[in-house]
Amino acid sequence: MHTAQSFHHKTNPYIVNQINIASPQQLIMKVYDFAIVHCQKNDMVKTNEALQVLINALNFDDPSAKDISVGLFKLYQFCQEQMRKNNPQVVLNILTELRDTWKESLNNMR
């Protein structure tokens, strides 16, 4: 059984700090990066966990975000299904494109 103290010793303090100071937009970027790395490793479980985090971050309540959220929801579900069908290249292409678009959007916000 892991205690909070044993967990603390296993974590990289630099990464913990990066997560703690990241904006919500930067955190989404980190989730995309995580998903892409694990997709490249053909790790279905971790890729699908990251996709679930992205699904959970969608905003269906704001009318201005609802349409894009619905579209991304369907795309993320498709990616999860493709990982289960052992089609990581399809998922990698989609996630890479989404990540690049997200990065461009973040850069334009600055």
C-alpha positions as CSV (number, residue, x, y, z in Angstrom):
1,M,0.0,0.0,0.0
2,H,1.3,3.4,-0.9
3,T,1.2,6.2,1.6
4,A,1.3,9.9,0.7
5,Q,4.9,10.0,1.9
6,S,6.0,7.0,-0.3
7,F,4.2,8.6,-3.2
8,H,6.1,11.9,-2.6
9,H,9.4,10.1,-2.9
10,K,8.5,8.6,-6.2
11,T,7.4,11.8,-7.9
12,N,9.6,14.1,-9.8
13,P,9.5,17.5,-7.9
14,Y,10.1,19.4,-11.2
15,I,7.1,17.7,-12.8
16,V,4.9,18.3,-9.7
17,N,5.9,22.0,-9.8
18,Q,5.2,22.3,-13.5
19,I,1.7,20.9,-13.0
20,N,1.0,23.1,-10.0
21,I,1.9,26.3,-11.8
22,A,0.3,25.4,-15.2
23,S,-2.8,27.1,-16.5
24,P,-5.8,25.0,-17.4
25,Q,-4.9,25.4,-21.0
26,Q,-1.3,24.2,-20.3
27,L,-2.6,21.2,-18.4
28,I,-4.7,20.2,-21.4
29,M,-1.5,20.4,-23.5
30,K,0.2,18.1,-21.0
31,V,-2.6,15.6,-21.2
32,Y,-2.3,15.6,-25.0
33,D,1.5,15.1,-24.7
34,F,0.9,12.2,-22.3
35,A,-1.7,10.6,-24.6
36,I,0.7,10.9,-27.6
37,V,3.6,9.4,-25.8
38,H,1.6,6.4,-24.6
39,C,-0.1,6.0,-28.0
40,Q,3.4,5.8,-29.6
41,K,4.1,3.0,-27.0
42,N,0.8,1.3,-28.0
43,D,-0.3,1.5,-24.4
44,M,-4.0,1.3,-24.7
45,V,-4.8,1.7,-21.0
46,K,-2.8,4.9,-20.5
47,T,-3.8,6.4,-23.8
48,N,-7.5,5.8,-23.1
49,E,-7.1,7.2,-19.5
50,A,-5.7,10.4,-21.0
51,L,-8.5,10.5,-23.5
52,Q,-11.0,10.1,-20.6
53,V,-9.3,13.1,-18.9
54,L,-9.8,15.1,-22.1
55,I,-13.5,14.0,-22.2
56,N,-14.0,15.0,-18.6
57,A,-12.5,18.5,-19.3
58,L,-15.1,19.2,-22.0
59,N,-17.7,22.0,-21.3
60,F,-21.2,21.1,-22.4
61,D,-22.9,23.7,-20.2
62,D,-21.6,26.8,-22.0
63,P,-23.6,27.4,-25.2
64,S,-20.6,28.9,-27.0
65,A,-18.5,25.7,-26.2
66,K,-21.2,23.1,-26.6
67,D,-20.8,22.4,-30.4
68,I,-17.0,22.0,-30.2
69,S,-17.3,19.9,-27.0
70,V,-19.8,17.5,-28.7
71,G,-17.4,17.2,-31.7
72,L,-14.4,16.5,-29.5
73,F,-16.4,14.1,-27.4
74,K,-17.2,12.0,-30.5
75,L,-13.6,12.2,-31.7
76,Y,-12.1,11.2,-28.3
77,Q,-14.6,8.3,-28.1
78,F,-13.5,7.2,-31.6
79,C,-9.9,7.4,-30.5
80,Q,-10.6,5.2,-27.5
81,E,-12.4,2.7,-29.7
82,Q,-9.5,2.7,-32.2
83,M,-7.0,2.0,-29.4
84,R,-9.1,-0.9,-28.2
85,K,-9.0,-2.2,-31.8
86,N,-5.2,-1.9,-31.8
87,N,-5.1,1.0,-34.4
88,P,-2.7,3.3,-32.6
89,Q,-1.5,5.0,-35.7
90,V,-5.0,6.4,-36.4
91,V,-5.2,7.7,-32.9
92,L,-1.6,9.1,-33.0
93,N,-2.5,11.1,-36.2
94,I,-5.6,12.5,-34.6
95,L,-4.0,13.4,-31.3
96,T,-1.0,15.0,-32.9
97,E,-3.2,17.2,-35.1
98,L,-5.4,18.2,-32.1
99,R,-2.3,18.9,-30.0
100,D,-0.7,21.0,-32.7
101,T,-4.0,23.0,-33.1
102,W,-4.2,23.5,-29.3
103,K,-0.6,24.6,-29.2
104,E,-1.2,27.1,-32.0
105,S,-4.3,28.4,-30.2
106,L,-2.3,28.9,-27.0
107,N,0.4,30.8,-28.9
108,N,-2.2,33.1,-30.4
109,M,-3.6,33.8,-26.9
110,R,-0.3,35.3,-25.8
